[in-house]
Amino acid sequence: MSLMPKRVKYRKQQRGKMKGNATRGNYVAYGDYGLQALETVWLSGRQIEAGRIAAQHFLRRAGKLYIRVFPDKPISKKPLETRMGTGKADVDFWAARVKPGTMLFEIAGVGEDVAKQALARIAYKMPVRCRLVGRRVAV
């Protein structure tokens, strides 16, 4: 089942602007290695779930996977061959706003080579270019 909020204050939102780089959620916070987005995109709940399943299947219950994005933006879409007007369409899917630099997934408790392979499988499912990053050592 794809991710979506339990309840929201308003059913529909305007599209908004996606400009600039991520200032929050742009470093490895929970795991040892992370998958960082390099482009702007709306990431649907199904795409996030596909990445989670690919990683869990590869890891086979070893290590811990953290999902750092949540689809909280409702995206509406009119049906095909519908005339203009008659109000805003119903919600088609839920999306997470992803800016360049946003950390998508993190992995902890496995070696570097296993983490690279698992994150590569997630990156294959994502609709944006991604890169693997490690945890910064605090001094």
matplotlib code that plots the C-alpha trace (Angstrom):
import matplotlib.pyplot as plt

x = [0.0, 1.4, 2.2, -0.3, -1.4, -4.0, -5.9, -5.3, -6.8, -7.5, -8.2, -6.6, -3.6, -2.2, 0.8, 3.3, 6.9, 9.9, 13.0, 16.3, 18.2, 17.2, 18.2, 16.7, 16.9, 20.0, 22.5, 22.8, 21.1, 20.0, 22.0, 25.6, 24.9, 22.2, 20.7, 20.6, 18.5, 20.3, 17.2, 13.7, 10.7, 7.4, 8.1, 4.8, 4.0, 4.2, 7.7, 8.9, 7.2, 8.9, 12.3, 11.6, 10.6, 13.7, 16.0, 14.3, 14.3, 18.0, 18.9, 16.9, 16.2, 19.9, 20.4, 17.9, 16.3, 15.2, 12.8, 13.4, 10.6, 6.9, 4.2, 2.0, 1.1, -2.2, -1.8, -5.1, -5.6, -8.6, -9.7, -8.8, -11.2, -12.8, -14.0, -12.4, -14.2, -16.4, -13.9, -10.7, -10.2, -10.1, -6.8, -5.0, -2.0, 0.1, 3.6, 6.7, 8.4, 12.0, 14.6, 18.2, 20.1, 17.2, 18.1, 15.6, 16.7, 19.3, 20.8, 22.4, 23.9, 25.5, 28.8, 29.7, 29.5, 26.1, 24.8, 26.0, 24.3, 21.0, 21.0, 21.8, 18.6, 16.6, 18.2, 17.1, 13.5, 13.7, 12.7, 15.7, 19.4, 20.8, 24.1, 25.4, 26.7, 28.3, 27.9, 30.0, 32.4, 31.7, 34.9]
y = [0.0, 3.4, 6.1, 8.8, 11.0, 9.7, 13.0, 16.5, 19.9, 20.7, 18.0, 19.9, 22.1, 24.4, 23.2, 25.7, 26.4, 24.1, 26.3, 26.2, 23.5, 21.6, 23.4, 20.8, 17.0, 17.3, 15.2, 11.7, 11.9, 8.3, 5.8, 5.3, 5.8, 7.7, 8.3, 12.0, 13.4, 15.7, 17.0, 18.5, 16.2, 15.2, 11.7, 9.7, 7.3, 4.4, 5.3, 5.5, 2.1, 0.6, 1.7, 0.4, -3.0, -3.2, -2.5, -4.7, -7.6, -7.2, -6.7, -9.7, -8.2, -7.2, -3.6, -0.9, 1.2, 4.8, 6.6, 10.3, 11.7, 11.4, 12.1, 14.8, 16.8, 15.9, 15.9, 16.1, 15.1, 15.4, 12.3, 12.0, 13.6, 15.8, 19.3, 22.3, 23.8, 22.0, 22.6, 21.1, 17.4, 14.7, 13.7, 11.2, 10.5, 11.8, 13.2, 14.2, 17.5, 16.7, 19.4, 18.9, 17.7, 16.0, 12.7, 10.1, 6.9, 5.9, 2.6, 1.6, -1.7, -3.1, -2.8, -0.2, -2.6, -4.0, -0.5, 0.7, -2.2, -1.7, 2.1, 1.4, -0.7, 2.1, 4.7, 2.5, 2.9, 6.7, 9.1, 11.4, 11.2, 10.3, 9.9, 7.8, 9.8, 8.7, 10.1, 13.1, 12.7, 15.3, 16.9]
z = [0.0, -1.0, 1.6, 2.3, 5.2, 7.6, 7.5, 6.1, 6.8, 3.1, 0.5, -2.4, -2.8, -5.5, -7.4, -6.0, -7.1, -6.8, -6.8, -5.0, -3.1, 0.0, 3.2, 5.5, 5.3, 3.2, 5.3, 6.6, 10.0, 11.0, 9.0, 7.8, 4.1, 2.2, -1.2, -2.1, -4.9, -7.5, -9.2, -8.4, -8.6, -7.0, -5.7, -5.6, -2.7, -5.2, -6.2, -2.6, -1.8, -4.9, -3.6, -0.1, -1.4, -3.7, -0.8, 1.7, -0.7, -1.3, 2.4, 3.6, 7.1, 7.6, 8.6, 9.0, 6.2, 6.9, 4.5, 4.8, 2.6, 3.0, 0.4, 1.9, -1.2, -3.0, -6.8, -8.7, -12.3, -14.6, -16.5, -20.2, -22.8, -20.2, -21.1, -19.4, -16.4, -13.8, -11.0, -9.7, -10.2, -7.6, -5.9, -8.2, -5.9, -3.1, -3.6, -1.6, -2.7, -3.4, -4.1, -5.1, -2.0, -0.3, 1.4, 0.2, 2.0, 4.6, 5.5, 8.8, 10.2, 7.0, 5.2, 2.6, -0.3, 0.7, 1.3, -2.1, -3.8, -1.9, -2.6, -6.3, -6.5, -4.9, -7.3, -10.2, -9.1, -8.6, -11.4, -10.6, -10.6, -7.2, -5.5, -2.6, 0.4, 3.6, 7.1, 7.9, 10.9, 13.5, 15.0]

ax = plt.figure().add_subplot(projection="3d")
ax.plot(x, y, z, "-o")
ax.set_aspect("equal")
plt.show()
